[in-house]
Amino acid sequence: MALPPSLSTEDRERALQLARESRKRRADFKSKVRSGQLRWFQALESQDQAIMKMRVKELLASIPKFGEIRVINILDRIGISHARRIQGLGARQKNELRRELANR
């Protein structure tokens, strides 16, 4: 098995900072969905890499009145893996999500 690349201290710090910023952007987006400032489907149209790497399950769970069971049922009904990220959704899956959550 290959060893991971050796990073300098500066490279490691830069990578950690980028990861923190990405987590913060995803958390801010989900918070805005919860509060109604943004709509969930805006994540499907986003070009922000941090948002695109968010799991669909996390996005749907940020919709008000959506719990884990409801989210899992929706994902299973549409045929989306629980680990799927937004950037990995196909056109059919996006359309099915929009149809399923048309009033949200």
N, C-alpha and C positions, 0 to 999 in steps of 0.2 A: 504494500500500500504506500502511495506517495505521501511525503510529508507536506504539510501546508507551507505556503511561501513564508519566508522569513521577512518580517516587516521591521523597518526602523521604528524607533520610538515616535518620531514625527509622523510617519505614515499611519501607525497604529492610532495615534491621537486624532489625526484627521479623519480616519475611518469611523472612530467612535463618535466624533462630533457630527459627522454626516448621519449616522444611525440615530443619534439623539434628535436631530432636526427632523428626520423623516417620521419618527414616532410622534413627535410633537405635532407635525402637520396632520397626521392621521387622526390623532386625538382631537385636535381642533375641528377637523371636518366632522367627525362623529358627534362632537358636542353641538355643532351648529345644526346638524340634522335633528338631534334630539330636541333642540330648542325651537325648531321650525324656521331658522334663518336660511337653511339650505334644504333642498329636496334630495332624497336618496339617489335619484337617477342622475344627478349631476356628476356623481362619481364615475358613471359609465362613460361620460363624455369628457372627463378630465384628461389633460395631458401631463399632469403632475405625476412624476414617477413614484413619489411617496404614496399618493392616493391609488395609483394603479396597482401597487403591490399590496394593498390592503386585502384581506380575505373577505369574500362576499358574505360569509357568515357574520363577520364583525360589523359590516356595513348594515346588513338587515337588522341585526340586533340593536342598532342605534336608532331605529325607527320607533317612535313612541308607541307603547302598548304591544311591542313585539318582544316576546321572550324567547328563550333558547328552543323550547319545544315547537313553537310556531315557526321559527326560522328553519329548523331542521325539517319540518314537514314540507315547507315550501321548496327547499332545496331538493329534497327527495322526489317530490312530485314533478319538478322540472327536469331532474336528472343532473344536478350540479353537485360535484364533490364538495364535501364539507371543508376541504382544504384548498379549494380553488380560489385563486386570486382574481381580482377584477380584470387585470390585463390578460388573463387566460380564458376569459369568457368568449364564446363564439357568438356570431350574429344571432343564431337561433336562440341561444340561451338568454341573450340580452333582451330579445323580443318577448320571450316567455316571461321573463322577470317583469318587464314593463306591463304586459297583459295581466299577470297575476296581481301586481300591485298598482293597478291603474289609478286607484283613488287615494293613494298614499302620498 
